Amino acid sequence: MDRIFHLWYYLRLWTSAAFCSAYCRVFYKFRRIKLGKKIVFIGVPFVYKFPGSTIIIGDNAEIRTSATSNLIGINRRTTLSTHHQNAQIKIGDNCGMSGVVIGAKESIIIGNHAVIGANVLITDFDWHAIDAAARNKGESSKSRPVTISDNVFIGTSTIILKGVHIGENAVIGANSVVTTDIPANVIAAGNPCKIVSKIK
């Protein structure tokens, strides 16, 4: 019985991936979202693209949105959004993400072979102004670019805030809040996120 369920589950994933990937490739082409080759979508992400902004997804990316497509659990749709005409989101080749929210007012760049765990939030601005008077007028905060380098692994439910650079091969522990730069080749975790150990 378990083997039958196993086969059924992966057949369902494959069917969803085939349908959603074909749909997204056609739909996003009309939205002027640049897609690389062999991208797999399991479920359909929500994409808000500010006029004049740029969203690029590299080759062989795998983006999961369906609630059961990742057994660690996805509690929301993958969402990519730009919030200014000059904003950009660039996702490199061979990246994977599940239920990830990325919001860019300026620039969020993700390198190649990045693994971004379920329900991660990445943003380069605070969405609402710190000053109460400005916030009451509907103004948002200033932005600072976010860069995630090649081969980074970001654990589930992590929050990455504006101005952060994460170096190559770094691993960010689950539920971390990243507010400052993380160097290459380290394991970092916590709130605020700090270096735990080096990767040998």
C-alpha angles and dihedrals in degrees: 000000000000091000091052091051090047091053092045092051095051092043088054091050092049092049092048091047093051094049098040094044092053092046095047094047091056097039096046092048088065089048089055093241110153113232127188127215127294097008114170120211118187101189123357117279121220109244125189111185117187110222110271095014127119133238118178128178117190133223122298095008118158117208118184123196105150110105095238099035090097115041093211084072134259115220100182144020119276104257128194117185137170121198106190136042091248096044120120138193115191121181115189132224123293095013125151130200139165126201091342123163116209119181121179130184092167118001140336115176123183119191130221125295093015117159112205113189128226120296097005119159121212120180136160097204139038096245092223128050119256092223110081095218091052091044091052088055090055095251120151129218128265116273133230123192123258121213125188111187131216121298096012118155115205117193125229121289094009120153119215114193136199124302096019125143118191115197128227119292093006119151119212116201123235119279093014124151109216113201102151137041119288116207126228123278099020139115111230131178146157142060104314092024113241136174112275100177144335123260109237 
